[in-house]
Amino acid sequence: MMSQISSSDAEHAGKRKRTRRTVFLTEMELVVPWKALLKVI
């Protein structure tokens, strides 16, 4: 099971070296309506 980063993790990622993975996950956090998707699932 893959873990998701929270918005606080995304903020901390800005202080560390940003890998492609953290950049991608941060962008996905902003773009995807996770709560709406979870309701459907």
C-alpha positions as CSV (number, residue, x, y, z in Angstrom):
1,M,0.0,0.0,0.0
2,M,1.4,3.4,-1.0
3,S,1.3,6.1,1.5
4,Q,0.2,9.6,0.6
5,I,1.9,12.8,1.8
6,S,-0.2,15.3,3.7
7,S,-0.1,19.0,3.1
8,S,2.2,19.4,6.1
9,D,4.6,16.8,4.6
10,A,4.4,18.8,1.3
11,E,5.4,21.9,3.2
12,H,8.4,20.1,4.8
13,A,9.4,18.7,1.4
14,G,10.0,22.3,0.3
15,K,12.7,22.6,3.0
16,R,14.4,19.4,1.9
17,K,15.7,18.5,-1.5
18,R,12.6,18.1,-3.7
19,T,12.7,14.8,-5.5
20,R,10.6,14.2,-8.6
21,R,8.4,12.0,-6.4
22,T,7.7,14.6,-3.8
23,V,7.0,17.3,-6.5
24,F,4.6,14.9,-8.3
25,L,2.8,14.0,-5.1
26,T,2.5,17.6,-4.0
27,E,1.0,18.5,-7.4
28,M,-1.4,15.6,-7.3
29,E,-2.5,16.6,-3.8
30,L,-3.5,20.0,-5.2
31,V,-5.1,18.8,-8.5
32,V,-7.0,15.7,-7.5
33,P,-10.3,16.1,-5.5
34,W,-9.4,13.2,-3.1
35,K,-12.4,13.6,-0.8
36,A,-14.9,13.4,-3.7
37,L,-13.0,10.4,-5.1
38,L,-13.1,8.6,-1.8
39,K,-16.8,9.1,-1.5
40,V,-17.3,7.4,-4.9
41,I,-15.1,4.6,-4.0
